[in-house]
Amino acid sequence: EQGFICRAASNPLARPVKEADLRDNLRQARQAGVASTKYETGLRLLDGLTG
């Protein structure tokens, strides 16, 4: 997953799509009451790579 996030961050078209995907997955995980750590981590990683 980290490798995919890194590749998406380097692509100006893919970055917003991946961010939207992670945010949607995070929202769904929270609504379902399941662990959302991997989505939170993914968003932090994406944000850190694109600053």
Secondary structure, 3 states (H helix, E strand, C coil): CHHHHHHHHCCCCHHHHHHHHHHHHHHHHHHHCCCCHHHHHHHHHHHHHHC
